[in-house]
């Protein structure tokens, strides 16, 4: 289950399906093409089938009377990453992998640890030394071996790769693995079913490496090609103003990884996304937009979401709602449009800073 990049261009690989018969790997509302050949290898904790709820209070404040949240934090480890981890660990199990390495700032590490435990695979998770303690506690709970690394997020990845090379282990990177993004496409299939094929006009994502963003697009694309839907919603990307490589590339602004500073939205604090070209291409294909938001607006959105709708999201998830405000202000999203925002992670994973009484 190699996660080596393309030898020609250096980009991460994607999964493709080649049918021997017309019905092989055919997408429909009830069947999702999968890279798993042996059903007995499937590793699951009951991920997926997360609910969509109407946000009447927040929507009313934005003059959006059809605003919905898909509660991805109701996946088993509290984030959407379980979708990708289930598929990636199933492929690992099918290939007889006994020990693997991942690097993650939190949610992916927790998810890979949990699904590795479920599969009986030993895991090593390399994390930033300053990762949120709540996330580190969760990662450790699954019995993984945690390797805290000082330095930048890039230093963490480099240390994980070096460890793999030194010990001959599989590098099961959620950023590089074609199977991780493949697992997240079930999000799109669920949206089609939940909205009874009358899809939202817009879906607004918090985007770092883009695994949910890319997976959702791939799922919608499969369903469109199968004739299940006519068009794909406009997919929008939200980043923190402190770490905004995709927004800068999309809008033609000057930005470099050296410009990155710490952000409350740690889950999207990725200065050099491995699939940036793919994300930008999807934005163009779906007539999407990319916006950057200030950390203060992210924390305000987190507070509003909890106090006005009863949904406690981590700051990374709240960034999408701050971005929604910006997209409405810019006229990208208009009154009368139907909008869906995935709430990608639970608030207890990355609690907001305490305020003085």
N, C-alpha and C positions, 0 to 999 in steps of 0.2 A: 504493500500500500504506500508506494512512494509519494512524497510530497515535494520532490525535487522540481524546480521550475523548468520551463521549456528551455531546451539546450540551445535553441536558436535566438529567442528574444528575451529570455530571462523572466518571463511572466509566469504566474501560477497557472496550473493546468485546470481544465474544465472537464466535466463528465459528458460524454456523448453516447448515444444509444444507436445501435445498428440492428434493424429488425430483420430476422430471417423470414418472418411471415408478416402479413399486413397488420395483424393484431398485436404483434410483439411490441412492448414498450409504448403502447398507444395511450395517450393521456385522455382521461375523461373525469367527470366530477367525482367518481368513486374509486378511481385507480390512478395512483401516482407512480410514474416510472421510477425505478429504484436501482441503485448499483449493487444491491444485495442479491446474490444468486441463491444462497441457501437460507430459507426462512428460519431454520433452526439456529442461525447465527445472530438473529436479530436481538439487539440489546435495547430494552425499553423500561422506562419508569412511569409510563402513562403520559408522556409528553403530548402536546398539541391539543386541538379542540378547545382553544381558549375563547372565552366569550367576548362579544362586542356589546358595549353599553352606550346608550345615548347620553351625551353631556349637555343637558338642557340649560344649565346655569351658565357655564362657560360659553357655550354656543350662543346663547342669547346676548351676552355681553359683546360678542363679535359680529352680531347680526347673522350668525350661521345657525340656522334652525335644524340642520341635519349634520351635526358634529358627533362623531363616534370615537370611542377608544376601544382598541382590542387589547385585552388584559394579558399580555404575554408574560407578566410576572407570575401568573398562576401556573406556569410550568413547574415541574418538580423541584428544581433547585432555585427557583425564583427569577429566572430570566429566559428570554427567547433562545439563549445559547443551547438549551437542551435539545432543540430540534436538530441542530448541526452535530452536537456531540453524539446523539443517538445513532445517527447514520455513520459518522466517522468511526465510532467504537465498534459498530457492527461489522464494518469492513475490516477493521483491525482483528476482530475476533475470527472472522471468516478466513483471514490469512494466517492465523496462528500466532499473532503477535502476543508476547508474554510480558513485555515491559516497554514503556514509551515515555516520551518527554514532550511537554507543552510549555509555552511561556504565555503568561496572561496577567493583566492588571487586576483581575478579579473574577468576573462572572464566567468567562470561558474556563478559567482554571478550576472553579468550583464545579462547573458542569462536567468537564472532562474527568475530574477526580471521581465524581459520583458515578458516572457511567463506566469508568474503568473499574471501580470497585464492583459494580453490578456484573461486569463481564469477567471478573477474576483476573484482571490485568494490572500489574504493578505500574504506578504512575509517578513521575517526577514533574513537579510544577515549578517553573522559574518565575519569580515575581519581583516587581520593584520593591526595594526595601521599605519604601514609604507608602505602600499600598494600604487602603483602608483596613483597619484591624478587623472589622466585622467580616469582610470578605476573606481575610486570611484565616480567621477562626473557622469559617465554613469549609474552606479548602482542606484544612488540617483534619476536620471532623471525619472525612472520608478515608483517612488512613494513608493519604499520599505523602510523599517526601517533598517538603517545600524547600526551595533554594532561593532565599532572598538575595537580591543583587543590587549593590549600590550603583548609582549612575543613571543614565537616561534609559528610556524605554528600548532604544536600540541596543544598549549594552546588555539588557536582559535577554533579548533575542540572540545576540552573539554568544552569550554564555551558554544558553540552551543548546545551540547548534554545536558548540565546541564540546559540550558534555556528551552529546549524541555520538560525535565522531570518536571521542576517546573511549567510549564504552560500547560502541557498536549497537546503539539503540535506534529505534524508529523515532523520527521527529514528527509527532502528530500535531502540527501547527494548525490552529483554527484559521490562521491568516493565509496559509499556503495550501492547505488541503483542499482538493477539489470536492471531497466528500462532505466537508462541513457545510459549504455553501449549498450543496445539493440537498442537504437535509432541511434547510430553511425554506425551500420552495413550497412546502406543505402549507405555509402561511397563506399563499395566494389561493390554493384550492379551498381552504376554509373560508376565506373572504367571499369567494364566488358562491359558495353554498349559503353562507350566512346572509348575504345580501340578495339571495335568490336571483342571481345573474344580472341584477340591476346594480352595477358596480358604482362605488364612490367616484366622484369626479377627480378627487385628489387623495393621495396618501402621503403623509409627511413623516419622514424617518429621521431619527438621530443617526448620523453616519460617521464611523471611524474607519474601519477596514471594509465596511459595507456588506457583511455576509448576509444580513437579513434583506437589505436593499436589493442585492444581486439575486438572492434566492427567490424573493418575491417576483422580481421581473421574470426570471426563468420560468416560474410556475405559471404566471399569466401568459407568457409567450407560448408555452406548451398548450395551454387551454385555448388560446386563440387559434393556433395552428390546427387543433383538433376540431375547431368549429363550435366549441363550448361557449365562447364569448366573442364579441365582435371587435372590441378595442380594449386596450390596456389603460388603466387610470394614469393620470399624470403623477409621476413619482418625484417627490422633492427631497432634497438633502439639507439637513441642518447641522452646523458645526459651531463650536465655541469660537468667539473672536480670537481667543488666545492660541488656538490650534486649528487653522483653517486652510489646509493645503488644497482641498477639493473646491472650496468656494473661490479661492484665489485663481485656481486653474480654470474654473468655469467662467469667471468674470473677467479674466485677463489681468488680474492684479499682481503686483510684485509680492512674492512671499517665498520664504525658504524655511527648511526645517530648523535652521538656527534661530528663526524668529519665534519659535514656539515658547510659550510660558505656561506655568501651571494653571490648570482650570479645575473648577468644581466638577465638571463633566468628565471624570477620569476614563470612562468607558469609550469615549470617542477622542481621547487625547493621542491621536496617531499622526505624527508629523509627516510620515512618508508611507501612505497606504500602498500595500502591495498590488492592489487591483484598481488603482486610481483611473487608469485608462478605461477600464470596463465600466466603472461608475459614471464617468463623464459621458461615455457613449450611451448609456441607459438614460441619463438626463436628457440628452439630445433626442433620442428615439421616442421618448414619452412626453416631450415638450415640458420637461420639469425645470425646476429652478434650484439654486443652491444659495443659502443665506447663512450668515454668521451672526451670532447673538452674544451679547455681553453676559458675563457670569452673574451680574446682579439681576438681569432679566430671567436667567435660568432659575435662580433661587426664588424669585418672585413667582414664577410659573409653578414651581414645585409647591409653594405655599398655597397658591390659589387652587391648584388641583386637589390638594388634600382638604382644605377648609371649605371649598365650595362644591366639590363633587365626591368627597370621601375616598379619593384614590391617592395612596401614598406611594409616589414614584421616586426612584433615585434621581439625582440631578441629571445624569445622562439622558434619562427618559424625558425629564421635564424640559430639556433643551428643545425637543421637538415642538412642544407647546409654545415656548418662547419664539421659535421659528415660525409657528403658525401665525402668531400676532404680526410678525414682520411681513409674511406673505400676504396677509389681509391688508395691511397698511400700504403695501406696494401695488395692490390691485391685481396680484397674480391669482388670488382666491377671491371670488366675488360673492356677494349676497345671493343666496339661493343655491350655491354649490353644495354638494355633499362631500364631506371630508372625513377621512379616517386617520387616526394617529395610533400607532402601536405603543403601548406602555411597556417598554422592553425589560425593565428591571424593578424589583421591589425596593421601597425606600429604606428598609432596615439594613440593606446591604451596604449602604453608603450614606449614613445619616448626616443631615445638614449640621453646620457649625452651631454650637450652642450660643444663644444670645444672652447677654447679661440681663438679669432681672431689673 
